[in-house]
């Protein structure tokens, strides 16, 4: 009966390993989604900063005294 007990232990070990692997993959996927959102925000902020700089330059040109 020792063989059956050993094979049962292996099955339990493999089920635990599969559950751990699945949890790790799920967590990595969640982190990838967060990184995608973060990277999108960074890209949008870069565009917004560029537009704000441009608007400030135009305002400075309008406010500059004309000779």
Residue pairs with C-beta under 8 A, 6 or more apart in sequence:
none
